[in-house]
Amino acid sequence: MRDYSDIIDLEHHKSENYPWMPDEDRATQFAPFAALVGFDALIEKTAQEHIRKMENK
């Protein structure tokens, strides 16, 4: 295991280019997202069509 005694007491880096991001915004950037918008609805529609076809046989 590495000994961090050489850096443990260093001051936290603060960017000169970017303002500090609030915790609420920081959490948002890691929130789940829908990469394929509308894909779930298409799957549901297709499933319902197949169910109707099976019921009508």
C-alpha positions, 0 to 999 in steps of 0.5 A, a space after each residue: 500500500 502506498 504511503 500518502 504522507 508526502 501529499 496528505 497535508 497539501 492544500 486542495 487544488 483550486 482552478 484559476 480557469 473555472 469557478 467552483 461547482 456547487 454540489 447540486 450541479 456536480 451530482 447532475 453531471 453523473 446522473 443517468 441519462 437516456 442515450 436513446 431518447 424514445 427507444 423505450 417507447 418504441 420497445 413498448 409499442 412493439 411489445 404491445 403490437 406483438 401481444 395483440 397479434 398473439 391474442 388475435 390468433 
